[in-house]
Amino acid sequence: SLIISAQRACTGTISNPNTGWSTSFSVPAQGRTEVSIPNYQGECMGNGSIENTGIWVTSTDTISLYAANYIAYTFDATNVLPTPALGNEYLIQTYPGVFGGSNIAFVAIQNNTILDITLSATAGGYNPGTPFSITLNRGQAYQLITTSEVGDLSGTRVVSRDCKMFAVFAGCRCTQVPYGY
């Protein structure tokens, strides 16, 4: 789900630029609205493969945007930054999860975004310390999941060529801090 809030009433569109899917939303002044996104439109399922799961949000005024995923006994959320706040170089920080280590995903906002990635742990068939590159187009996502149940991708470095900005999402399945709680 996307949770959208705004100080002033506004409308907007949520879309997947690669599949043609879209929906509209409206937010009342000083209010919020929640929009469910079909899993197949926005959920990365692969490990080391390019997917058409990037979601694009536009609005007629300034909004605050959170992406949330909740089911019984778990809730995950992230603040979604506006395009001008994105970077072109990231040093990843994650935490090893209980189920499947940690993961990171990158989403391109421009075509021909070439990312140079140096992993800190084995993920997606790549070894730590050995740089590799991927090319993404607008709205494409690329996810990496550690192969170790306690793998930690902290320290992974990702840089785009030509200073193209891109989004990064990092996390893990079932964070317990400290472990066991």
N, C-alpha and C positions, 0 to 999 in steps of 0.2 A: 504494500500500500504506500501511497504517497500522501503525506499529511501537509497541507498547504495552509498557511495563515497569512493575513495581511492587515495592515492598519486601515487602508482604504479599499473600498469594494473594487474588485477587478475580476476579469475572466482570463482564460488561457486555454492552451492546448497541450496535451501530453501525447507524444507519438514515438513510434519506432521508425526512424527514417529508412530502414532497410526492408521492412515488411509491409509498409503501407498502413499499419494499424494506427489509429488515433482515437482520442476521446477528448471532450472539452470539459472544463470545470468553471465554476464561479465561486468566489469567496465574498461573503458579506463584510462590510466595514468592521474592523476589530474582531473578525471571526476566523473560523477555520473550516476546512472541508477535507474529507478523506476520499481518495480515489483508489480503487483496487486495480492493480495491473495484472493481466493474465500472466501466469508463470512463464509460459512459452515465449512471451514478449520481452521479459526483463531478467530472467534468471539464468545465470551462467551455470552450465552443467558439465562442461568439459574441463580437462586438465592439459594445458598446452595446445589448445586448438582455438581458432578464431570463430567467434559466434556473432550472430546479428541480434544482440540483446541490449544494445545501448538505447536508453530512453532519453528523449529530448523534451524539455519543458519550456514553453514560452508563456509570457503573461503580459497583460496590458499595463501593469504597475508592479512595483516592488513587492516581492513575496518572500516568506521564509519557507524553506522546503526541507522536509525530512523524509527519508525512505525508511519504512519499517516492515518487519516481518515478524508476525507473531502467531504462534500456535500454542496449544496447551503446554505449560511448564517452561516456555521460553519466549523471549522477546529480544529482538535485535533491531537497532536503529542507527542511522547515520545522518548527520547534517549534510545536505547537498549544497555545494558551493556554486555561485554563479560563474559563468564562463570567464569573466575578467580575473577572478581569483585563482584560477587554475595555474599550475606551474608547468615547466618543461623539463624539470629534473627533480627526482624524489629519492630520498633515502628512507626505505621502508622500516616501519616499526610494527611488529606483531606480537602475539603472545601465543604460546603453544596451547592448543585446545585439547579437550578430552577425546573428541572423535575426529581423527584425521589431521592432527597438526594444525598448521596455519595456512592461510591462502591470501592471494592478492589478485586483483583484477584491474585491468587498464581499459579505459574507454576513450576512443579517439573522437575529437570534435571536428577534425579536418581530414580530408582525403590524403592518402599517401603519407601518413604519420609513421615514421620509422623510429622504433624504440630499440635502443641498445640496453640490454639487461645483463647484469652480473648478479647472479644469485648467491645467497649466503648459505643455502641448504638445497639439497636435491629436490627438484619439483618439475613436473611436466616432462620428464625424460632428460632434463638438463642437470649437469653437475655444478656444485658451487665453485665460484672463482673462474669459470670459463665463460667469457662474454658470448652472447648470441643476440641476433636481431630478429625483429618481426615487423611487418608492415600492416597497419590498420587503416581502414577508411572510416569516414564519419559514421558514428553509430555502431561500429564494430567493437566487440569486447574480447579480451584475452585473459583467461584465468590460469593461475598456477597454484597447485596444491602440493604441499610437501608430501613426500612418500613415507616419511616416518610419522608414526602416531604422535610423537612429541616434537616434530620438526618445527623450527622457528625461522621465519624468513626475515627477521630483524637484521638490518645491515645490507639487504638487497638494494642495489643501486639501479635506477632506471632513468635514462636520459633520452630525450627526443632529438633527432637530427633537425636541423633548420629551425630550432627553437619553437617548434609547434607545441602548443599546450595540449594537455590531455588530463583526464581524471584518473584517480587512483582510489581503489577501495581495498582495505586490508582488514583481516580479521581471522577468526577461527570458528570452528563448530564447538559450541559449549565451553565458554570461558569460565574457569573456576579459579578465583583468586582469594586465598591460596588454593592450590590444587586440592580437590576433594570437598570443596564447599561451594 
